[in-house]
Amino acid sequence: MDKNIDRVVPVGARNARSPDHANRMIVAPEDWAAITPFLVLVEDWFRRPAGFPTHPHRGIQTVTFVLDGALEHRDHTGADGVLRQGDVQWMTAGHGVMHSELPHQGEFAHTLQLWLNLPARQKMIPARYVNQLGAEVPVVKVPGGEIRVYAGRVGETVMPHGSDWPMTLLEIRAEAGAELSLELPAADRGFLYTLTGTARAGANGAPVAEQSVAWFEPSGGAGFDRLRIAVSAPFRALLYSSAPIDEPIAAAGPFVMNTEREIQQAYEDYRRGRLVA
């Protein structure tokens, strides 16, 4: 069946956090029942000395998309690297991770970071990450545009997801007049974040404007649904989708668990140096 767009939420203005750092909330952590398994999506623009020095996480996955510039990452295992425009990092915090995310040397970084929840049975799995280079991402040509398949499937092109909780991530670029039809798991909730351009999306033809988030819901069926997009002005968007996790959420700072007791334990483990296994 064809998916509808259920709501379109405009994105707010940038917030200047310091002379070297601005950000804005794309998906706010306000009603987790309505956005599960997504927790938050933040867009950041920053250059040194701004950035995210070493900090902890437990119980979640992060999906970091570098829109421009260069992001240097380092974690408690000693692993490090530099991600550039079009690269994505899939990181599973699981039991615990200590990592930093900083602009590389004198460059700046423009990033999108999604926090994706994990179900209770996976919250304490070992930490890991996958760096996905944009140059290695398959590109599917469609009439009037192209789709970069970071995770999920477009036609016969299938890319395994880099997360432990399955997720689709597509980058869509299309010219005015293009008509796209995307196949997505029927069980998925998801959203389009429109970076530039305008379109009508879903079976209901909902208007989607630049810098807005258009949500679609699970159909309740098995197999796959289709999301149709009719482009009216040169269009670039990221599509995220994943099956909801219908479990309680307890969150504080960098930790997302199922109960307040588990949050207290995470902080205790962090203070005692037991967060990372």
Backbone as CSV, one residue per row, in Angstrom:
resi,resn,N_x,N_y,N_z,CA_x,CA_y,CA_z,C_x,C_y,C_z
1,MET,0.836,-1.192,0.000,0.000,0.000,0.000,0.875,1.248,0.000
2,ASP,0.272,2.380,-0.303,0.989,3.654,-0.298,0.899,4.305,1.075
3,LYS,2.032,4.782,1.561,2.056,5.476,2.844,1.563,6.914,2.679
4,ASN,0.868,7.408,3.689,0.542,8.827,3.805,1.622,9.546,4.593
5,ILE,1.696,10.856,4.419,2.452,11.709,5.336,1.468,12.160,6.413
6,ASP,1.795,11.865,7.664,0.854,12.117,8.761,0.989,13.505,9.366
7,ARG,2.200,14.064,9.338,2.385,15.415,9.862,3.675,15.978,9.304
8,VAL,3.697,17.287,9.120,4.894,17.981,8.654,5.237,19.043,9.686
9,VAL,6.467,18.980,10.195,6.901,19.867,11.280,8.025,20.761,10.762
10,PRO,7.850,22.092,10.769,8.948,22.967,10.338,10.094,22.937,11.336
11,VAL,11.297,23.109,10.814,12.500,23.121,11.649,12.770,24.546,12.103
12,GLY,13.205,24.691,13.328,13.458,26.018,13.871,14.764,26.622,13.383
13,ALA,15.031,27.834,13.819,16.241,28.553,13.441,17.456,27.994,14.186
14,ARG,18.634,28.313,13.669,19.863,27.927,14.361,19.978,28.642,15.698
15,ASN,20.586,27.964,16.654,20.904,28.570,17.951,22.415,28.739,18.037
16,ALA,22.860,29.950,18.353,24.286,30.201,18.520,24.687,29.797,19.929
17,ARG,25.420,28.694,20.033,25.850,28.219,21.352,27.158,28.871,21.779
18,SER,27.974,29.276,20.810,29.225,29.982,21.062,29.637,30.599,19.733
19,PRO,30.700,31.420,19.713,31.135,31.984,18.429,31.528,30.911,17.408
20,ASP,31.852,29.710,17.896,32.330,28.649,17.004,31.358,27.488,16.865
21,HIS,30.145,27.631,17.385,29.219,26.494,17.369,27.777,26.993,17.305
22,ALA,27.044,26.489,16.314,25.595,26.711,16.222,24.924,25.368,15.998
23,ASN,23.694,25.262,16.467,22.964,24.021,16.214,21.467,24.291,16.162
24,ARG,20.725,23.272,15.759,19.274,23.329,15.838,18.734,21.915,15.968
25,MET,17.585,21.824,16.622,16.930,20.554,16.847,16.053,20.243,15.632
26,ILE,16.321,19.110,14.989,15.510,18.682,13.852,14.359,17.809,14.340
27,VAL,14.675,16.850,15.197,13.656,16.031,15.873,13.897,16.198,17.365
28,ALA,12.912,16.762,18.047,13.066,17.056,19.474,12.613,15.877,20.331
29,PRO,13.254,15.683,21.493,12.889,14.582,22.388,11.701,14.953,23.273
30,GLU,10.546,15.170,22.646,9.396,15.672,23.394,8.318,14.627,23.639
31,ASP,8.137,13.703,22.719,7.093,12.686,22.846,7.617,11.395,22.247
32,TRP,8.359,10.618,23.052,9.015,9.430,22.531,8.027,8.402,21.996
33,ALA,6.842,8.314,22.579,5.859,7.343,22.081,5.483,7.631,20.634
34,ALA,5.536,8.909,20.245,5.129,9.304,18.893,6.271,9.201,17.892
35,ILE,7.528,9.113,18.357,8.658,9.104,17.422,9.530,7.858,17.533
36,THR,9.258,6.960,18.495,10.047,5.742,18.640,10.203,5.018,17.308
37,PRO,11.395,4.473,17.019,12.568,4.290,17.880,13.543,5.464,17.842
38,PHE,13.147,6.572,17.191,14.014,7.742,17.135,13.920,8.503,18.456
39,LEU,15.038,9.069,18.874,15.095,9.789,20.147,15.312,11.279,19.938
40,VAL,16.250,11.613,19.079,16.554,13.023,18.805,17.399,13.083,17.538
41,LEU,17.258,14.175,16.785,18.124,14.454,15.640,18.553,15.909,15.741
42,VAL,19.871,16.142,15.772,20.424,17.484,15.942,21.364,17.797,14.779
43,GLU,21.265,19.029,14.286,22.163,19.515,13.250,23.143,20.498,13.891
44,ASP,24.433,20.298,13.629,25.475,21.130,14.237,26.394,21.710,13.177
45,TRP,26.815,22.974,13.416,27.870,23.633,12.654,28.940,24.046,13.672
46,PHE,30.166,23.575,13.544,31.154,23.922,14.563,32.578,23.833,14.020
47,ARG,33.440,24.604,14.647,34.877,24.564,14.378,35.593,24.676,15.715
48,ARG,36.860,24.227,15.746,37.610,24.287,16.998,37.745,25.741,17.458
49,PRO,37.706,25.975,18.769,37.796,24.982,19.840,36.477,24.305,20.193
50,ALA,35.368,24.615,19.496,34.100,23.954,19.786,34.149,22.497,19.320
51,GLY,33.225,21.723,19.831,33.136,20.307,19.491,32.648,19.533,20.689
52,PHE,32.826,18.231,20.628,32.330,17.358,21.689,33.492,16.527,22.225
53,PRO,34.186,17.056,23.257,35.288,16.302,23.859,34.778,14.987,24.448
54,THR,35.700,14.195,24.949,35.376,12.842,25.403,34.171,12.840,26.351
55,HIS,33.187,12.006,26.015,31.951,11.909,26.784,31.389,10.489,26.655
56,PRO,30.494,10.101,27.576,29.985,8.722,27.571,28.630,8.592,26.880
57,HIS,28.276,7.341,26.544,26.920,6.960,26.145,26.673,5.531,26.611
58,ARG,25.411,5.219,26.829,24.983,3.834,27.063,23.550,3.687,26.559
59,GLY,23.247,2.522,25.965,21.860,2.153,25.673,21.296,2.638,24.360
60,ILE,22.132,3.301,23.525,21.622,3.860,22.273,22.580,3.550,21.130
61,GLN,22.167,3.967,19.938,23.035,4.034,18.776,23.034,5.470,18.281
62,THR,24.152,5.919,17.740,24.182,7.216,17.058,24.463,6.972,15.581
63,VAL,23.816,7.781,14.754,24.049,7.746,13.307,24.431,9.166,12.915
64,THR,25.711,9.363,12.577,26.246,10.694,12.324,26.534,10.858,10.839
65,PHE,25.853,11.816,10.219,25.975,12.097,8.785,26.739,13.406,8.635
66,VAL,27.878,13.374,7.924,28.661,14.582,7.699,28.148,15.265,6.432
67,LEU,27.481,16.401,6.617,26.957,17.146,5.480,28.033,17.970,4.788
68,ASP,29.015,18.439,5.569,30.103,19.218,4.989,31.245,19.258,5.993
69,GLY,32.443,19.551,5.499,33.586,19.673,6.380,34.180,18.320,6.753
70,ALA,34.801,18.259,7.921,35.511,17.055,8.350,35.373,16.882,9.856
71,LEU,34.986,15.685,10.279,34.764,15.363,11.688,35.754,14.293,12.117
72,GLU,36.497,14.587,13.177,37.459,13.626,13.716,36.871,12.949,14.941
73,HIS,36.930,11.635,14.971,36.366,10.886,16.109,37.454,10.022,16.742
74,ARG,37.273,9.771,18.036,38.195,8.924,18.791,37.402,8.264,19.909
75,ASP,37.712,6.996,20.221,36.971,6.331,21.298,37.913,5.671,22.300
76,HIS,37.303,5.042,23.330,38.064,4.502,24.451,38.982,3.348,24.058
77,THR,38.765,2.749,22.891,39.626,1.653,22.447,40.906,2.162,21.798
78,GLY,40.963,3.487,21.546,42.090,4.058,20.831,41.840,4.210,19.347
79,ALA,40.707,3.714,18.880,40.361,3.855,17.469,40.043,5.313,17.154
80,ASP,40.455,5.756,15.968,40.126,7.111,15.561,40.078,7.186,14.044
81,GLY,39.628,8.318,13.536,39.532,8.494,12.094,38.884,9.823,11.772
82,VAL,38.820,10.137,10.484,38.234,11.388,10.022,37.127,11.066,9.021
83,LEU,35.954,11.639,9.247,34.813,11.494,8.346,34.625,12.806,7.595
84,ARG,34.369,12.699,6.288,34.201,13.882,5.465,32.831,13.899,4.794
85,GLN,32.599,14.915,3.987,31.290,15.131,3.369,30.764,13.834,2.740
86,GLY,29.536,13.475,3.130,28.903,12.285,2.588,29.193,11.012,3.352
87,ASP,30.094,11.057,4.338,30.390,9.881,5.152,29.401,9.783,6.312
88,VAL,29.197,8.549,6.783,28.304,8.287,7.909,29.004,7.373,8.901
89,GLN,28.824,7.664,10.179,29.278,6.731,11.217,28.070,6.156,11.945
90,TRP,28.040,4.829,12.016,27.035,4.096,12.782,27.715,3.622,14.061
91,MET,27.325,4.145,15.194,27.954,3.759,16.455,26.929,3.160,17.401
92,THR,27.238,1.981,17.908,26.425,1.350,18.940,27.113,1.558,20.278
93,ALA,26.473,2.327,21.164,27.058,2.536,22.493,26.903,1.286,23.346
94,GLY,25.710,0.644,23.262,25.493,-0.580,24.021,25.839,-0.394,25.489
95,HIS,26.643,-1.313,26.011,27.038,-1.298,27.425,27.708,0.014,27.803
96,GLY,28.478,0.567,26.884,29.101,1.849,27.190,30.217,2.197,26.233
97,VAL,30.314,3.481,25.925,31.387,3.978,25.084,31.822,5.332,25.625
98,MET,33.105,5.613,25.477,33.649,6.941,25.745,34.260,7.408,24.434
99,HIS,33.767,8.541,23.908,34.288,8.976,22.621,34.253,10.495,22.514
100,SER,34.989,11.005,21.523,34.994,12.432,21.237,34.692,12.641,19.759
101,GLU,34.099,13.808,19.461,33.776,14.200,18.087,34.159,15.668,17.941
102,LEU,35.202,15.922,17.145,35.754,17.268,17.024,35.994,17.597,15.553
103,PRO,35.911,18.879,15.185,36.309,19.248,13.826,37.763,18.840,13.597
104,HIS,38.056,18.399,12.392,39.410,17.946,12.081,40.328,19.141,11.858
105,GLN,41.346,19.247,12.711,42.362,20.295,12.612,41.710,21.670,12.429
106,GLY,42.079,22.404,11.381,41.545,23.756,11.210,40.246,23.816,10.432
107,GLU,39.675,22.667,10.089,38.455,22.649,9.290,37.226,22.824,10.176
108,PHE,36.064,23.017,9.540,34.817,23.058,10.282,34.053,21.769,10.006
109,ALA,32.990,21.555,10.728,32.158,20.368,10.531,30.691,20.777,10.548
110,HIS,29.926,20.236,9.616,28.473,20.413,9.557,27.889,19.013,9.556
111,THR,27.212,18.659,10.652,26.792,17.277,10.853,25.328,17.178,11.252
112,LEU,24.786,16.008,11.009,23.496,15.600,11.556,23.742,14.371,12.409
113,GLN,23.295,14.395,13.662,23.438,13.199,14.490,22.076,12.755,15.009
114,LEU,21.748,11.515,14.670,20.529,10.862,15.136,20.863,9.972,16.317
115,TRP,20.028,10.036,17.357,20.064,9.030,18.415,18.928,8.058,18.148
116,LEU,19.303,6.799,17.968,18.363,5.718,17.703,18.338,4.804,18.918
117,ASN,17.153,4.469,19.380,17.034,3.654,20.578,17.442,2.212,20.302
118,LEU,17.719,1.485,21.380,17.924,0.043,21.346,16.885,-0.622,22.239
119,PRO,16.395,-1.807,21.870,15.479,-2.525,22.767,16.230,-3.018,24.000
120,ALA,15.487,-3.337,25.047,16.098,-3.732,26.323,17.109,-4.859,26.144
121,ARG,16.812,-5.810,25.281,17.699,-6.972,25.122,19.036,-6.612,24.488
122,GLN,19.134,-5.408,23.887,20.377,-5.007,23.228,21.102,-3.857,23.930
123,LYS,20.520,-3.331,24.977,21.103,-2.131,25.570,22.474,-2.348,26.186
124,MET,22.808,-3.578,26.537,24.100,-3.822,27.174,25.023,-4.671,26.297
125,ILE,24.801,-4.662,24.975,25.693,-5.381,24.082,27.009,-4.621,23.962
126,PRO,28.067,-5.274,23.492,29.358,-4.585,23.367,29.280,-3.402,22.402
127,ALA,30.026,-2.361,22.719,30.086,-1.177,21.861,30.802,-1.516,20.550
128,ARG,30.389,-0.840,19.481,31.063,-1.014,18.193,30.705,0.166,17.294
129,TYR,31.446,0.339,16.214,31.038,1.332,15.243,31.472,0.912,13.851
130,VAL,30.770,1.459,12.870,31.069,1.232,11.461,31.180,2.587,10.790
131,ASN,32.310,2.859,10.144,32.460,4.069,9.338,32.109,3.730,7.892
132,GLN,31.173,4.475,7.330,30.695,4.236,5.970,31.114,5.421,5.104
133,LEU,32.013,5.189,4.174,32.512,6.258,3.317,31.522,6.535,2.200
134,GLY,31.247,7.817,1.991,30.280,8.190,0.976,30.647,7.680,-0.406
135,ALA,31.964,7.608,-0.707,32.413,7.155,-2.017,32.056,5.704,-2.273
136,GLU,31.771,4.953,-1.218,31.460,3.531,-1.359,29.966,3.239,-1.285
137,VAL,29.146,4.276,-1.131,27.699,4.091,-1.016,27.096,3.927,-2.413
138,PRO,26.280,2.886,-2.630,25.683,2.712,-3.961,24.719,3.841,-4.301
139,VAL,24.737,4.249,-5.564,23.885,5.321,-6.062,22.941,4.735,-7.109
140,VAL,21.640,4.904,-6.881,20.629,4.420,-7.818,20.119,5.607,-8.627
141,LYS,20.302,5.542,-9.932,19.802,6.596,-10.805,18.316,6.374,-11.077
142,VAL,17.548,7.442,-10.962,16.116,7.407,-11.256,15.819,8.571,-12.201
143,PRO,14.711,8.526,-12.938,14.406,9.643,-13.830,14.359,10.968,-13.067
144,GLY,15.249,11.884,-13.426,15.273,13.190,-12.798,16.028,13.257,-11.496
145,GLY,16.747,12.198,-11.129,17.464,12.279,-9.858,18.255,11.034,-9.524
146,GLU,18.667,10.945,-8.269,19.415,9.799,-7.791,19.163,9.606,-6.301
147,ILE,19.374,8.366,-5.855,19.186,8.011,-4.450,20.432,7.279,-3.975
148,ARG,21.037,7.785,-2.922,22.198,7.137,-2.307,21.694,6.243,-1.179
149,VAL,22.063,4.970,-1.260,21.511,3.961,-0.348,22.526,3.665,0.754
150,TYR,22.416,4.383,1.874,23.294,4.139,3.018,22.861,2.892,3.787
151,ALA,21.569,2.658,3.845,21.030,1.451,4.467,19.616,1.253,3.933
152,GLY,19.266,0.012,3.644,17.934,-0.267,3.131,17.982,-0.737,1.698
153,ARG,16.885,-0.491,0.990,16.830,-0.998,-0.377,16.093,-0.037,-1.299
154,VAL,16.624,0.072,-2.496,15.978,0.817,-3.571,16.046,-0.069,-4.805
155,GLY,14.900,-0.570,-5.262,14.885,-1.508,-6.377,15.677,-2.757,-6.043
156,GLU,16.639,-3.074,-6.897,17.464,-4.261,-6.680,18.704,-3.963,-5.840
157,THR,18.895,-2.713,-5.466,20.069,-2.334,-4.675,19.753,-2.439,-3.192
158,VAL,20.520,-3.245,-2.502,20.306,-3.472,-1.068,21.610,-3.190,-0.331
159,MET,21.516,-2.379,0.723,22.675,-2.092,1.564,22.351,-2.495,2.995
160,PRO,23.126,-3.412,3.594,22.871,-3.787,4.991,22.976,-2.572,5.906
161,HIS,22.160,-2.535,6.949,22.207,-1.413,7.884,23.422,-1.543,8.796
162,GLY,23.995,-0.408,9.153,25.157,-0.421,10.023,24.810,-0.413,11.494
163,SER,23.509,-0.373,11.811,23.064,-0.315,13.197,22.621,-1.696,13.665
164,ASP,22.543,-1.865,14.986,22.072,-3.142,15.531,20.554,-3.235,15.517
165,TRP,19.867,-2.109,15.579,18.420,-2.075,15.350,18.218,-1.639,13.903
166,PRO,17.569,-2.460,13.066,17.531,-2.179,11.624,16.946,-0.813,11.294
167,MET,17.568,-0.149,10.332,17.145,1.190,9.947,17.431,1.414,8.474
168,THR,16.579,2.178,7.815,16.812,2.628,6.449,17.321,4.054,6.480
169,LEU,18.336,4.339,5.665,18.845,5.698,5.513,19.136,5.933,4.034
170,LEU,18.410,6.872,3.444,18.564,7.213,2.036,18.803,8.711,1.896
171,GLU,19.649,9.087,0.945,19.776,10.483,0.557,19.176,10.635,-0.835
172,ILE,18.221,11.548,-0.963,17.476,11.737,-2.203,17.840,13.077,-2.812
173,ARG,18.186,13.075,-4.096,18.415,14.308,-4.848,17.609,14.212,-6.131
174,ALA,16.793,15.217,-6.430,15.950,15.151,-7.623,15.642,16.547,-8.144
175,GLU,15.410,16.618,-9.424,15.072,17.874,-10.083,13.561,18.078,-10.107
176,ALA,13.145,19.317,-10.351,11.722,19.619,-10.458,11.091,18.727,-11.528
177,GLY,9.923,18.196,-11.211,9.209,17.319,-12.126,9.463,15.847,-11.899
178,ALA,10.486,15.505,-11.122,10.761,14.090,-10.855,9.663,13.491,-9.983
179,GLU,9.358,12.229,-10.241,8.385,11.492,-9.437,9.051,10.210,-8.961
180,LEU,9.165,10.074,-7.646,9.867,8.954,-7.036,8.889,8.048,-6.312
181,SER,9.222,6.765,-6.268,8.435,5.802,-5.512,9.405,4.926,-4.735
182,LEU,9.416,5.075,-3.412,10.376,4.385,-2.559,9.696,3.240,-1.824
183,GLU,10.342,2.087,-1.813,9.815,0.911,-1.129,10.404,0.850,0.277
184,LEU,9.531,0.832,1.290,9.959,0.849,2.688,9.232,-0.238,3.468
185,PRO,9.865,-0.794,4.506,9.178,-1.799,5.312,7.854,-1.262,5.862
186,ALA,6.792,-2.051,5.717,5.468,-1.604,6.157,5.434,-1.359,7.658
187,ALA,6.299,-2.040,8.409,6.314,-1.909,9.872,7.030,-0.661,10.347
188,ASP,7.634,0.105,9.423,8.483,1.230,9.825,7.704,2.518,10.060
189,ARG,8.156,3.252,11.065,7.865,4.676,11.198,9.084,5.411,10.630
190,GLY,8.874,6.606,10.094,10.026,7.312,9.572,9.717,8.751,9.222
191,PHE,10.712,9.429,8.666,10.539,10.832,8.309,11.502,11.223,7.203
192,LEU,11.094,12.251,6.470,11.931,12.931,5.495,12.377,14.243,6.110
193,TYR,13.685,14.480,6.134,14.190,15.805,6.493,14.608,16.470,5.193
194,THR,13.870,17.504,4.785,14.132,18.186,3.526,15.166,19.279,3.736
195,LEU,16.314,19.113,3.116,17.393,20.089,3.227,17.159,21.270,2.292
196,THR,16.764,20.969,1.065,16.458,22.023,0.094,15.319,21.556,-0.808
197,GLY,14.577,22.521,-1.357,13.555,22.211,-2.341,12.179,22.006,-1.745
198,THR,11.238,21.659,-2.615,9.859,21.403,-2.212,9.319,20.210,-2.986
199,ALA,8.319,19.563,-2.406,7.713,18.398,-3.041,6.352,18.145,-2.412
200,ARG,5.627,17.221,-3.027,4.442,16.646,-2.396,4.741,15.176,-2.147
201,ALA,4.437,14.733,-0.940,4.842,13.387,-0.542,3.668,12.609,0.025
202,GLY,3.738,11.289,-0.108,2.705,10.403,0.416,1.523,10.297,-0.516
203,ALA,0.679,9.305,-0.232,-0.528,9.110,-1.028,-1.458,10.305,-0.928
204,ASN,-1.346,11.056,0.174,-2.186,12.234,0.372,-1.579,13.501,-0.208
205,GLY,-0.406,13.409,-0.829,0.201,14.571,-1.483,0.486,15.721,-0.548
206,ALA,0.967,15.423,0.647,1.243,16.472,1.628,2.367,17.374,1.143
207,PRO,2.205,18.704,1.239,3.284,19.613,0.814,4.451,19.537,1.782
208,VAL,5.651,19.358,1.230,6.874,19.240,2.020,7.790,20.381,1.612
209,ALA,8.119,21.234,2.559,8.927,22.416,2.275,10.360,22.219,2.752
210,GLU,11.219,23.086,2.274,12.606,23.110,2.727,12.657,23.282,4.237
211,GLN,13.600,22.552,4.852,13.801,22.612,6.305,12.519,22.278,7.065
212,SER,11.972,21.136,6.710,10.827,20.590,7.437,11.021,19.092,7.581
213,VAL,10.287,18.517,8.527,10.337,17.083,8.791,8.948,16.517,8.542
214,ALA,8.853,15.570,7.599,7.574,14.963,7.220,7.552,13.519,7.713
215,TRP,6.618,13.223,8.614,6.545,11.923,9.275,5.553,11.001,8.595
216,PHE,5.901,9.711,8.556,4.957,8.674,8.130,4.956,7.551,9.161
217,GLU,3.839,6.830,9.231,3.608,5.846,10.288,3.592,4.423,9.737
218,PRO,3.784,3.410,10.607,3.655,2.016,10.171,2.231,1.745,9.679
219,SER,2.118,0.889,8.665,0.785,0.546,8.159,0.176,-0.623,8.912
220,GLY,1.012,-1.336,9.663,0.508,-2.494,10.398,0.560,-3.775,9.606
221,GLY,0.934,-3.691,8.354,1.011,-4.886,7.527,2.404,-5.465,7.486
222,ALA,2.535,-6.565,6.739,3.841,-7.181,6.527,4.378,-6.717,5.175
223,GLY,5.619,-7.049,4.913,6.184,-6.716,3.620,6.542,-5.251,3.502
224,PHE,6.258,-4.669,2.332,6.718,-3.311,2.032,5.566,-2.419,1.590
225,ASP,5.668,-1.145,1.947,4.791,-0.090,1.443,5.599,0.802,0.498
226,ARG,4.884,1.740,-0.147,5.558,2.693,-1.022,5.317,4.120,-0.535
227,LEU,6.363,4.909,-0.597,6.251,6.337,-0.324,6.525,7.073,-1.621
228,ARG,5.528,7.823,-2.086,5.655,8.540,-3.351,6.026,9.998,-3.081
229,ILE,6.922,10.529,-3.913,7.380,11.912,-3.787,7.339,12.554,-5.170
230,ALA,6.604,13.644,-5.293,6.545,14.412,-6.532,7.257,15.730,-6.294
231,VAL,8.361,15.950,-6.987,9.240,17.086,-6.726,8.796,18.304,-7.533
232,SER,8.711,19.451,-6.848,8.300,20.683,-7.525,9.427,21.710,-7.634
233,ALA,10.493,21.580,-6.823,11.679,22.437,-6.931,12.882,21.592,-6.533
234,PRO,14.053,21.851,-7.134,15.224,20.997,-6.898,15.334,20.586,-5.436
235,PHE,15.427,19.289,-5.219,15.095,18.667,-3.941,16.265,17.842,-3.430
236,ARG,16.562,18.027,-2.148,17.513,17.158,-1.456,16.938,16.850,-0.084
237,ALA,16.873,15.571,0.245,16.305,15.169,1.534,16.978,13.892,2.012
238,LEU,16.953,13.704,3.314,17.369,12.449,3.930,16.134,11.741,4.446
239,LEU,16.056,10.450,4.185,14.940,9.639,4.668,15.455,8.649,5.696
240,TYR,14.832,8.659,6.871,15.146,7.737,7.951,13.886,6.915,8.237
241,SER,14.029,5.597,8.370,12.880,4.802,8.808,13.352,3.592,9.601
242,SER,12.500,3.161,10.544,12.846,2.032,11.406,11.593,1.591,12.147
243,ALA,11.567,0.350,12.574,10.405,-0.172,13.293,10.363,0.376,14.713
244,PRO,9.181,0.769,15.203,9.076,1.278,16.574,9.532,0.246,17.609
245,ILE,10.027,0.756,18.727,10.365,-0.070,19.892,9.390,0.328,20.992
246,ASP,8.411,-0.502,21.257,7.352,-0.147,22.209,7.723,-0.610,23.616
247,GLU,8.672,0.109,24.209,9.146,-0.176,25.555,9.265,1.136,26.324
248,PRO,9.240,1.064,27.659,9.435,2.292,28.447,10.810,2.895,28.171
249,ILE,10.888,4.214,28.262,12.153,4.924,28.081,12.447,5.742,29.330
250,ALA,13.658,5.574,29.840,14.176,6.438,30.898,15.458,7.047,30.351
251,ALA,15.572,8.367,30.392,16.724,9.039,29.794,17.234,10.127,30.718
252,ALA,18.551,10.257,30.751,19.195,11.348,31.492,20.548,11.584,30.872
253,GLY,20.771,12.817,30.385,22.055,13.133,29.776,22.360,12.198,28.620
254,PRO,23.519,11.527,28.648,23.938,10.687,27.526,23.455,9.241,27.604
255,PHE,22.622,8.921,28.603,22.196,7.541,28.819,20.696,7.399,28.551
256,VAL,20.332,6.322,27.837,18.923,6.021,27.566,18.695,4.551,27.878
257,MET,17.900,4.305,28.910,17.622,2.932,29.339,16.104,2.741,29.439
258,ASN,15.683,1.702,30.160,14.246,1.430,30.298,13.686,1.832,31.655
259,THR,14.540,1.935,32.674,14.077,2.275,34.011,15.009,3.309,34.643
260,GLU,14.488,4.032,35.648,15.311,4.995,36.373,16.445,4.294,37.112
261,ARG,16.183,3.083,37.605,17.257,2.351,38.289,18.416,2.066,37.341
262,GLU,18.120,1.749,36.096,19.174,1.499,35.117,19.967,2.780,34.806
263,ILE,19.288,3.917,34.820,19.984,5.192,34.627,20.924,5.447,35.802
264,GLN,20.443,5.220,37.026,21.292,5.389,38.200,22.518,4.479,38.125
265,GLN,22.292,3.245,37.643,23.414,2.302,37.515,24.415,2.786,36.475
266,ALA,23.917,3.370,35.385,24.819,3.885,34.356,25.712,4.981,34.926
267,TYR,25.124,5.897,35.697,25.930,6.967,36.292,26.915,6.404,37.308
268,GLU,26.487,5.416,38.083,27.397,4.798,39.055,28.555,4.115,38.333
269,ASP,28.245,3.384,37.251,29.303,2.713,36.491,30.255,3.734,35.887
270,TYR,29.715,4.854,35.424,30.559,5.904,34.842,31.510,6.478,35.900
271,ARG,30.972,6.780,37.088,31.808,7.357,38.157,32.890,6.384,38.598
272,ARG,32.565,5.093,38.580,33.508,4.076,39.071,34.394,3.504,37.977
273,GLY,34.269,4.029,36.753,35.107,3.555,35.664,34.694,2.207,35.107
274,ARG,33.412,1.847,35.280,32.936,0.531,34.819,32.005,0.648,33.618
275,LEU,31.887,1.838,33.030,30.939,2.022,31.929,31.369,1.229,30.705
276,VAL,32.652,1.293,30.380,33.147,0.581,29.200,33.672,-0.773,29.634
277,ALA,33.259,-1.803,28.886,33.634,-3.174,29.254,34.920,-3.571,28.532
